[in-house]
Amino acid sequence: MRQSRQVEWAKAALGVTFGLALFLNFVEAWWDPGGPAWSLTRIAVSMLFLLSLAAFITLWWRQRRSTAR
């Protein structure tokens, strides 16, 4: 039960970070911001997305292996 809840939270975090990254892409397409603040924001969102993706995959894999036994 606990693992499925963790997987759901990781899935939600993945969706939120994906949405944020998509929003930043739309902002960049509409208006071309620049500067170090924008670059750091893009890097931070990319890192958050990668972290949430890795967490989701890890938790999903652990849940899948534990239910297969």
DACORDA-V906557 format. One record per backbone hydrogen bond with DSSP energy under -1.0 kcal/mol. CO is the residue of the C=O (numbers start at 1). NH is the residue of the N-H. If there is no record, write none. Layout:
# DACORDA-V906557
co;nh
CO;NH
CO;NH
This chain:
# DACORDA-V906557
co;nh
1;5
2;6
3;7
4;8
5;9
6;10
7;11
8;12
9;13
10;14
11;15
12;16
13;17
14;18
15;19
16;20
17;21
18;22
19;23
20;24
21;25
22;26
23;27
24;28
25;29
26;30
27;31
31;33
35;39
36;40
37;41
38;42
39;43
40;44
41;45
42;46
43;47
44;48
45;49
46;50
47;51
48;52
49;53
50;54
51;55
52;56
53;57
54;58
55;59
56;60
57;61
58;62
59;63
60;64
61;65
62;66
63;67
64;68
